[in-house]
Amino acid sequence: MTTLYDWPSISREPDAVDFGLRSNTQVFVSELSGEVQTVELPGARWTLSFRLLTLEREDAARIEALLGKLRGQANRLRLPVFGRRAPRGDWAGTPVVNNEVGSPTLSQTGGTLWASGFTPYATVREGDLFNLGSGGQLLMVLDDAQADSGGWMQLAVQPNIRAAPAHGTPLVSAN
């Protein structure tokens, strides 16, 4: 059974961080015409590497213990987005997934997410990060968006939503 661990409290942030999205794509090039075809497959995932050049003994012990708990790739780790402590948009309100847009009820997967519970005219900005629930899938907002007068908002996100979230799942800012 997979266990989710949180990043430990240490006295400093990493010295260098590389954070990005690795898309799952295949490219085919015709040997005859040189035409290129690209196929996007499910399974894009976030990647992160960082360096901590010098650590106090207490911090080093916490990191070493965390690495032991992760047991290679058997468990999961919830990390802060180093260097990004606040979203660029205001994220006002208590946003949640809303599967009741139109009829029939939505099963939200792919690159679009309908949400409600924002304060009227609240904003999110491209590049803002959020989780579907606490510890759920990490998503990035692709375009600036603004809630309507009823607090509804449609978000373009990446990577695609892997599993349809339940109605009422909170959107938790990860910045």
C-alpha positions in Angstrom: 0.0 0.0 0.0 1.4 3.4 -1.0 1.9 6.0 1.7 2.0 9.8 1.2 4.6 11.7 3.1 5.0 15.5 3.6 8.3 17.3 3.0 9.9 17.8 6.5 10.4 21.2 8.1 14.0 22.2 7.5 15.9 25.4 8.0 16.3 26.3 4.4 15.1 25.8 0.8 17.1 24.0 -1.8 20.0 25.8 -3.6 18.8 24.8 -7.1 15.5 23.5 -8.3 14.4 22.1 -11.7 10.6 21.6 -11.8 8.7 20.8 -15.0 6.2 18.6 -16.8 7.3 15.5 -18.8 4.8 14.9 -21.5 4.2 11.4 -22.8 4.5 11.8 -26.6 5.7 9.8 -29.5 7.1 11.2 -32.8 7.0 9.5 -36.1 9.1 10.8 -39.1 8.5 9.5 -42.6 11.7 8.4 -44.2 10.3 9.3 -47.6 8.7 12.7 -47.2 10.1 13.9 -43.9 6.6 14.5 -42.6 6.4 14.5 -38.8 3.4 13.2 -36.8 3.2 13.5 -33.1 0.9 11.6 -30.8 0.2 12.7 -27.2 -0.5 9.8 -24.9 -1.9 9.8 -21.3 0.6 9.7 -18.5 2.3 13.1 -18.4 3.9 13.6 -15.0 5.7 16.2 -13.0 9.4 16.0 -12.5 11.5 17.6 -9.9 15.2 17.6 -9.0 16.9 19.8 -6.5 20.2 20.2 -4.7 20.8 20.9 -1.0 24.6 21.8 -1.0 25.1 22.0 2.8 22.8 21.0 5.5 22.8 21.3 9.3 23.0 17.9 11.0 19.3 18.0 12.1 18.1 18.9 8.6 20.3 16.1 7.0 18.8 13.6 9.4 15.3 14.6 8.5 16.0 14.3 4.8 17.8 10.9 5.2 14.9 9.5 7.2 12.4 10.7 4.6 14.4 9.0 1.8 14.2 5.8 3.9 10.5 6.1 4.3 10.0 6.6 0.5 11.5 3.2 -0.1 12.5 4.1 -3.7 9.4 4.6 -5.7 7.1 2.6 -3.4 5.7 5.6 -1.6 4.9 9.2 -2.5 6.0 12.6 -1.4 4.0 15.9 -1.2 6.4 18.8 -1.7 6.0 22.6 -1.5 6.6 24.4 -4.8 10.0 25.8 -3.8 10.3 29.5 -4.4 6.5 30.0 -5.2 4.8 30.6 -1.9 1.7 32.3 -3.2 -0.5 32.0 -6.4 -0.5 34.9 -8.8 -4.3 35.0 -8.9 -6.4 35.7 -5.8 -8.1 32.3 -5.5 -10.8 33.9 -3.4 -13.5 31.8 -2.0 -13.7 28.0 -1.4 -13.4 26.5 -4.9 -14.6 23.0 -5.5 -15.0 20.7 -8.5 -18.6 21.1 -9.8 -19.8 18.2 -11.9 -23.3 19.6 -12.3 -22.6 21.9 -15.2 -25.4 21.4 -17.7 -27.0 18.0 -18.2 -26.1 15.2 -17.9 -23.7 15.3 -14.9 -20.1 15.8 -16.1 -17.4 13.2 -15.7 -14.5 15.6 -15.7 -11.3 14.3 -17.2 -9.0 15.8 -19.8 -7.7 19.4 -19.9 -10.8 21.3 -18.7 -12.2 21.6 -15.2 -15.4 23.2 -14.1 -15.4 24.6 -10.6 -17.7 26.7 -8.3 -17.4 28.3 -4.9 -15.1 31.1 -6.0 -15.9 34.6 -4.7 -17.6 36.4 -7.6 -15.0 37.7 -10.1 -12.1 36.0 -8.3 -9.2 35.3 -10.6 -6.6 32.6 -11.3 -3.6 33.2 -13.4 -1.7 31.1 -15.9 1.0 29.1 -14.1 -0.9 28.9 -10.8 -0.7 25.3 -9.4 -3.4 23.5 -7.4 -4.2 20.0 -6.2 -7.5 18.2 -6.6 -8.2 17.6 -2.9 -5.4 17.5 -0.4 -2.6 15.4 -1.9 -4.5 14.8 -5.1 -3.3 15.3 -8.6 -1.2 18.5 -9.1 -2.5 20.6 -12.0 -1.3 23.9 -13.6 -3.7 26.6 -14.9 -2.9 27.3 -18.6 -4.9 30.5 -19.1 -6.0 33.4 -16.9 -9.6 32.9 -15.8 -12.2 34.8 -13.8 -15.2 33.6 -11.9 -18.6 34.8 -13.0 -21.1 36.6 -10.7 -22.1 33.2 -9.3 -18.6 32.0 -8.5 -18.3 29.5 -11.4 -15.1 29.2 -13.4 -13.9 27.0 -16.2 -10.1 26.2 -16.0 -7.8 25.0 -18.7 -5.3 22.7 -17.0 -2.2 20.6 -17.7 -1.5 17.7 -17.3 -4.9 16.1 -18.2 -7.0 15.0 -15.3 -6.3 11.3 -14.9 -9.4 10.2 -12.9 -12.7 12.1 -12.7 -12.8 13.9 -9.3 -15.9 13.6 -7.2 -18.3 16.5 -7.1 -17.3 18.9 -4.3 -13.6 17.9 -4.3 -11.7 21.0 -3.1 -9.2 22.8 -5.3 -6.2 23.4 -3.0 -3.7 26.1 -4.1 -0.2 24.5 -4.2 1.7 27.8 -4.6 
